[in-house]
Amino acid sequence: MSTEWKVETQIVLSKPLSLKGGSDDDYSAPNLIQRILSLFKNIRPGSDLTRMQLPPAFNIPKSQLQCYGESMYSVSDDLLGKCNRGETPLERFIGAVAWGISTLRPLIFGVAPYNPILGETHHMSRGTLNVVLEQKENLEILWCHNLVPKFYGTSVETEVNGTRQLKLLNHGETYTMKCPKLAIKFFPVTGVEWVGICRIRCNETDLEAELSYGGRSFLGFRGSPNSIKGKIFNSSSSKLLSEIGGHWNSTVTLKDLESGNVRVIYEAIEVISGLKTPIVKDPKAVWASESALVWSEVSRGILSKHWGSASEAKNAVEEKQRNLLRERESRCENWVPKHFIVSYSKEDGWSCFPLQKRVPPAPIVVPI
């Protein structure tokens, strides 16, 4: 068997997450609610679930890294290009807000992506957009997030710490944005929702946005699921410029407070529709640390619903990581990322900086 064929058949790529939540495939194992209750029965409210290891029955066949990547390259509309082509700072800022909203996806209750292993990478291309460090038409995106899930008895809330930076290099503008929280509710109504406050700011223009993502009330009878409400203002003068409203999974509008005009700035069905599954273009060039390769056997088991095989494969990945950790500890070595410099501060949280200025085209591509 040739090396090329062997590598290509190992890689498992699944459909992107869709606007309806998940993809066309059903990844859930039988008796999901019973499995969830048994999973949390010995966990105290307030417990940090960061290191919790989920059985494959609770996973979708892709890593969290792939999900982050999909939110940038699995789109049908060029929001980043529109943002960069805005004629005024305000128009470019509104474009950055629309792009930030577009990175959210409806999720599937009861299942989650794999937690990435140390050193895992995701290298993908779509046209001129290369993912690891994001670059396109004088654009650069640095995305550094740290998920901290906590159990609260009837729900799990995940804080998404860290920031995203969208840089318009030819305009000299940098947009810094946070991410809302992810709430998984078990009782009395099950569901997965993005909730909380998200802020977007451009230091060079003093423009700032505050977005509030809403969901159902505790009992599930009130509230507006997937709602978004916010404002754009000048942070130095505190002048209110625009109001934002709608639903992030359908239509978001912006009202200009000076003219009173209302227009659509984001239409989810236009951006997250007709999404295509990535393909392997050059199997020999796939990095050994690629997400789709690291988790390939686990994903194969989930997609075929062979849960025993999926569990064995996942245990093998996790045991290998434990062995590597023990080896590093025996040599008193700390793990160092290959592609980024990572730093942490109490004020800003985790930040990352690329070691290379440009990312080469990837061996895995999204068909256009």
N, C-alpha and C positions, 0 to 999 in steps of 0.2 A: 504494500500500500504506500503510495507516495505521501510525502510530508504535507503537501498542499491539500490533498483529499482528507487526510487525517485531521488537520486543523479545522478545515471548513465544516466537517461533519460534527465536530465537537461544539461548535458555536450554536447556541439557541437564541434566536431573536423573536420576540413576540410583538403583537400589534400595539401601537401607542394607546395610552389611556384616552378615552373619548369624552365628548361633552356629556354623554348620558351617564358617565360613571363607569370606570373600568373599560373593557373593550368588548368585542362581540363574544369573547370566550367567557365561560363560567368557571372561575378558579376555585370556588368555595367547596369545601368538603361537606359531606352530609352532617346533619345535626349540629350546625354551626353554633347556635345559641347555647346548647348544652356544653359544647366544647369551650366556649368563651367563659361560661360560669365556672367550669372546673378549673380553668386556667388561673382565674383570679381568686379562688376561694381561700387561699392561704396567704394572700397579700393584704397588708394593712393599708387603709386609706392614707394618702399623702406619700406613699412609697415612690421612690424614683425608679422608673422602669428602663432606664438607659441601657443597662447590661442584661436585660431580660432576653432570653433566647426562646424564640417562638418555634413551634413545630411547623413543618412545611404546609400543613393544612391551613395555616393562618397567613400564608405568603402568596403574593402574586409573583409570576415568573420573571422578575426583574429587580435589580438593585435600586436603592434610593438614588445612587448616582445617575442611573439611567433615567429615573423619573425627573430629576433636576434637568438633565439634558433634553429630555423630550419637551419640557415646557418652553425650550428655546428653539429647537429645530423642528419639532412636529407641529407646524402651523401652516395654514393655507393663505395667510395674508402677511405681507411684509411690513409689520408694525415698526421694526427697527429702522428700516429704510425710510419710512414716512417720518419717523421721529427726527432722523438726521437731516431730512430735506425741509423741515419747518423753517419758514422765513424769519420768524421772530423768536426771541427767547421764550415767550409765553407759549407759542405754538409748539416749540420743541419740548417744553416742559409737559404740556398736555399730552404729547406723544409718548413721553416717558411714563406718565401716569397710566395711559392706555396699555402700554407694554407690560408694566408691572401687574396690572389686573389680569392680563392674558396668561401670566405664568401660573395661575391657579387652575387646578383641574378638579372636577368632582371625583370623589374617591368611593371605594367599595366598602360597605360596612363589614367588619369582621376579618378583613385581610389587609396586609401591609407589605411593602417591598422588603427585601433583605436589608439588614444592616450591613453597610459596606465593611469589608475587612481592611486592615491596615495596608496601605500601599496600593489599594485597588484604584484603577483608572477607568475612564470612559472617553474614548476617542472616536468622534463621529463627524462626518461632513455632510452638509446639504448645500449644494451649489458652492458659493464662495464662503460659506459660513463653516468654520472649523471649530469644533468644541474640544476643549480642555481649558485653554484660554480662548475667550470668544473674540473673534475679529471679523469685521465685515464693513466695507465702505467707510473706513475711518472710524469704526466703532470698536470699543473694547469693553468686555464685561468681566468683572471679577466677582465671583459668587462664593461666599464663605459662610456656611450655616452649620449650626450645632443644635441637634434636636434633643430636647430634654422632656421625655414623657413622664407624667405622674398619675398615679391611680387615686381616684376620689370616690370609691365605693360604687357609684352608679355611672361613672364616666372616667375616661382618660383624657387629660388635657396635655397637649404637647406644645411647649414653648419652642419657637424657632428663633434661636439666638444667632447673632451675627448680622451681616449686612450684604447687600448687593451693590455694586458700583457699575453704573452705565456711563461710559465716557464717550463723548462726541469729540473726537480728537481734532477735527478741522474747525470746530467752534470753540474749543478750549473749555468745554463744560462737563462737569461731573455730577451725576445724579446718584445720590445715596438713598437707599430704600430698605426698610425693614419688611417683615413678613407677619401676617396675622397668625394667631394660634390655631391649632387643629384640635377640635373637640370630638371625641368619640363617645356617644351616649348609648347606654345599655337599657336604661329604664327611665320612665315608663314607655318611651318611644325610642326605638333604635335609630341611629343615624350618625353620619359623619359630616361635620360642618367646619368651615373656616370662620373664626370669630375674633373680635378684638380690634384694636387700633393699629393702623399701619401708617407710617410717615415717610414721605418722599421729600428730599430737599436738594436744591442746587445752590451751592455756596457762591458761585460766581455771579448769579443773577438775583440772589436773595428770594427766589421763589420756593414756596413750600406747600405741600399738600398734606392734609390729614384725612385719612379714609377709615371709616368704621364699617366693619363687616359684621352683619347680624345673622342670627339663627333663631330657632324656635325657643320658647321659654322652657323652663325645667319640665313642666308637665306635658309640653309638646302641643298645646292647644292654641297658643298665641305666638306672635312674632312672625317674622318674614324670612324664611330660609333663603340663603344665598343673596341676601340684600346687601347693598353697598350705599353708603351715604357719606358725603365729605365736602371739603372745600379746598380751594386754592387761594393763597394769599401771599402778600409780600411780607417776609418775616422782619424786615428792618422798619417798615412803616406800619405794619399790622393792617394794611389795607386789604379788605376782602375783594377778590377779583371774580371768583366763579364758585358755583355750587354744583356738586356731583351727586347723582342719584340713579337708582335702578337696581339691577341684579347682575352680578358678575358672570353668571352662567347663561345670560341671555342678552339684555341690552343695557348699556350704561350711557346716560346723557349728561351734558354739561350746559349749565345756564350762565351766560355772561351777565354779570350783575350791572354792568354799565349800560348795555344795549337791551337787555332782557331777552336776547335771542337764545333759543335752546337747540342744541344739535347732538347727534349721536357721536360719541367718541370711541365706542367699542361695541361691536356686534359679535358675540361669541360664536354664533353659528357660522359666520364668515371666516373666523380665524381657526376654529377647532373643528374642521370638517374635512372629509376626504383624506384623512391621515393615512400614510402608507407605511408599511412595515420596512425597517431597514434591511439592507442586503449586504453580504460580504463581497466586496469587490476584489480585494487582494488578501487571501488567507495567510500568505507567508508574512505579511507585514503586521498582523494582529499582535499586539503586545500580550505577553503572558499575564499581565495584571489587568487585562480588559474585563470589565464586569460581565459581559455576555459569555466570556470564556470561563471565568472563575466559577460562576453559578450555573454553567450549562447543564450539568447532570441533574441538579436540583430542579431547574426549570423544566427539563424534559419529563421528570417524574410528575411535577404538578400538572403540566399540560395534558399528560396521558392519564392523570388521576391514579398513578401507581404510588401511593403514599409511602409504602415501605421503602421503595427505591429512593424516593425523594428524601426521606429521613436519613437513610444511610449516606447519601451524597452530602447532605447538609452537615451531618456529624463529621464527615471526613474533612470538609472545608474548615470547620470550626476547630477540630483537633489539630490540624496542621498549623493553624494560627496560634494555638496554645503552645505547641512545640517550639515554634519560632520565637515566641515570647520568652519561654524558658531559656532558650539558647542565648538570646540577647541579654537576659538578666545574668546568666552565668558569666558572660563576658563584660558585664557592666556597661552595656551599650544602650543608647537611646535610639529609637527609630527616627529617621530623618526623611521627609518627603523628597521625591525625586524631581518634581516639577514646580514646587512652590516653596516659598519661605513663609512660615506660619508664625504669627505672633499673637499675644493676648494681653489685653489691658482691662481693668475693671470698668473703665469708662466706655470703651468701644466694643468690648468682647473680643471675639476671634477675628483676625484679619489675615489675608493671604496676598502674596505678591509673586507673580510668575518669574521663573528663572530664565525663561526664553522670551524674546520679544514677539516671536511669531510661532504659530502652531502649524505644522505641516498638514497637508490633506490626510484624511483618515482612510484606513482600509475598509471601514464599514461606512456605508453611505445611505442616505435617505433619498429614494427616487423622487425626482421633481415632476 
